[in-house]
Amino acid sequence: MVESRRGASARAPRTNFESASHRIILGDCVAEMSKLQAGSVDLVFADPPYNLQLKGDLKRPDESHVDAVDDDWDKFDSFSAYDDFTRAWLLAARRAMKPSATIWVIGSYHNIFRVGAIMQDLGFWLLNDIVWRKSNPMPNFRGRRFTNAHETMIWAARDEKAKGYTFNYEVLKAANEDVQARSDWLIPLCTGEERLKGADGKKVHPTQKPEGLLARVLLSSSKPGDLVIDPFNGTGTTGAVAKRLGRSYIGFERDKTYAKAAEARIAKVEPLPEESLAPFMTAREAPRVAFSELIERGMIMPGTKLFDAKKKLGALVRADGAIMFGDKVGSIHRIGAVAQGAQACNGWTFWHVETKKGLKLIDELRAEIRAGMAAE
């Protein structure tokens, strides 16, 4: 995901690692993305160079060296040069994106505002900015600024008129104890066994991102079988997570050392069982079933009484599919609200019917009908 940068000559050897569905292409990301079929990509995750503009060695108060990002791939002659580079890779990525595809770009305060402005200039439509809050940030050693405890991710559609982009709202909400997922994510930095180390014991890449961050990105905005690309593959975090989650993947990397480490990493990943990844039918996607269908199918007979969960409230089922509470007649939703003195009510999850085994939600009867529809 993540971690590497553009730069190799267009004449650099084009090498493919891994299987056909999980590939790393060695070479310049702009040149190589231009070889992808236009409109073929479902999701882009990009962690471009931050252009940190470090002016000299960074040291701790005890004069020990800080292993900061000082690699050549993060250095640009000017802001103008960085902007030109940003436009080039964004245009290449945009060309490869399906009309319904989305793109994520992560960065720090050094670059993310420049990237965001360029994205808008190129026609991308910003959907969210996500704040990745680091639970274990590196301290500010000089004590002259606030500790940099977050990075920003921009999530954008291909253009303003994009329709049908993937956002797994119900999945995210269900995993968040039925509360809407927020735009601030508290996730620790990549540490411990997850951090790739070389034979010398030093980290292979300075900005390796945590798999938990990429998992949330992919689970929120892609589906199993989707094609995910990463213009800055680095040590392959995006590829590893994509393979585990049943997505196809293409990463672009100019550095042979990073590509080799990523290849070994992704090869070890075992995809999760299909049943743990299979999409579930959301309320929005489920076929509409009218309450009258339960009567027409003989699942509830006219004259049957419906009850709330405590059997304190009751309503009579009419032959026309409406229900009656006292002198009030209406839908299962309206009468549910009237019976409770409430503004609104989901009648499917409020009313029950009496069975030999006790009360049964009428929503369970609707589920039986939907299951039959799916099998047809």
Disulfide bonds with the S-S distance in Angstrom:
none
